Amino acid sequence: AIRLLNVHNILAIVITNQCGIARGYFSEELVNEIHKKMISDLREKGANIDVLYYCPHYPKAKHPDYGIDCDCRKPKDGLIKQAMRDFSIDKGKMFVIGDKWTDIEMGEKIGAKKILVETGYGKGELIDKKDSTIQPDIVTSNLLTAVYEVLRILKKG
């Protein structure tokens, strides 16, 4: 899925909450190592993430350095706004793909098309949030299908 984005010159930006750092479950160093491994594994498969942003904060954190109410924790849009500053992004062609409702809410705030994948937390989130005023524009079974939807929409476009 990531390689398909790359082939079509579509930015692949990852934005993730990593509050396990703030909760004391694991270190920020470990998260950085995991991200490096993920990026390396993708590169070995010919896929490239353009950038990865993460939020280590959690307001009720055990770790005092991370216990803040920041603007980068999804569903807030601080990190996606950072991406928009760092890259030339056409808001009209922006998509947020995720498996959590915080992804959908962030996409709504920024005006992106919102795709919820049913993998990971996705199926449960659909059930839990079926009455939410904010809904995904598209629901797909997985990331690859979501990328096909992105390509289909951009082709029409």
N, C-alpha and C positions, 0 to 999 in steps of 0.2 A: 504493500500500500504506500509506504513512504517512497520507495523507488519510483512508483508510478507518478507521484507528485513531482519528484525531481525531474523525471523525463519530460513532464509538461511545464517545467519552469514555474512551479507553484511552491511558494515558501512552505516549509514544514517547520512550524514553531510549536514547541511543547511548553505548556504552562501547567505546573503541578503544585498542589499543596503538599507539603511534607511536615505536617504538624507533629509527627512522631519525634522529631528533633526537640521541639518545645516540650513535649510530654516526657522526655527523658527515655524514650524507647530505644533510640539509636543516636549516634553522633552525626553532626553535619559532615564530617569527613567521610563517614560510611555512605551517606547519601551521594556525595560527590563521586566516590569510587563506583557506586552502582550506576550513576549516570554516565560516567566515562566508559564503563563496560557496555552499557546499552548502546552508546554511540559507536563504540568500536565494533560490536557485533553487527550493527546495522551496516556500517561501512564495509565489513567483510562480505555482506550480501549485496553490495552495490547501492546502498541507500544512505542518504545523508539528511540529518536534522540540521536545519540552518541555525537554530539556537534553542537552548533549553533554559527557561526561567523557572525558579521555584521559590515558594514562600515557606520559610521555616517557622513562622509565627503561629501562636495560638493564645488567645486572650487569657485562658485559665492555665497557662503553662506552669510546669514544675520548675523549669529553667528560667531564671529571672531575665536573662538577656533576650529571650524569645517571647516573653509574655506581654505582647503588645497588641493593640487593636489597630492593625496596619491597613493599608489600602491595597496590599498585594495578595491578600488571601481571598481566593475565589469564594463567593461569587463577586467580590469587589473587582474592579477592572484595572487596578494599578499596573499589573504585569502586562496585560494586553495593550494598555496605553504606552508602556515602555517599548514594547515590540513595534508599535506604530511610530514611535519616535526613532527607533533604531533602523527601521526598514521603510522603504517606500511601499506602503500598503494602500490599495484601493478599497475603501470601506464597502463599496458596492459589490465587491467580489470577495468579501471576507466570510469565512466559514469557521464555526467553532464545532469541533467534533469531540464528544466525550461520553463517558458512561455514568456521570453523576449529574444530579440536578444543578449543582453549583456551576457546572460548565454551561448548562442551558441558561441559567440566570445571568451569567457573565455575558454570554452571547447576546442576550436580550438587551442588557445595559449598553452594549457597544454598538448594537444595530447590525450584528452579523446574522447570517443564516445559521440556524442551530440544528445540529444533527446529533441525535442520541443513538449510541450503539448499544445493542442488547447484551453484549459481552460484559464481563466484569460485574459491576453493580447495576447495569442498565435495565435488565428485566425487572428487578425489584424496585428500582426507582420509578419505572413506568406505573407500577401498581400503586406505590406509595403516593405518588404525586399526580394521580389521574385527575384530581379536581383542582389542581393548581391553576392559577390564572395565566401563568407562563407555561407554554408547551413547546416542545421541539417542532421545528418545521418539517423534519423528516426523522423517521426511526428506521434504522437498518440493523441487520443481524450482526455485523462486524465492521471493523475498520476498512477492510478492502471494499466492501459494498458501499460504505460511506464515501470513499474516494471516487468510486464509479459515479455516484450521485453528484459529487462536486463537478466532475468532468462533464457529465451530461448537462448540468445547469450552465456551466461556463460556455459550453458549445452552443447552447440555445441563445445565450446572451447578449 
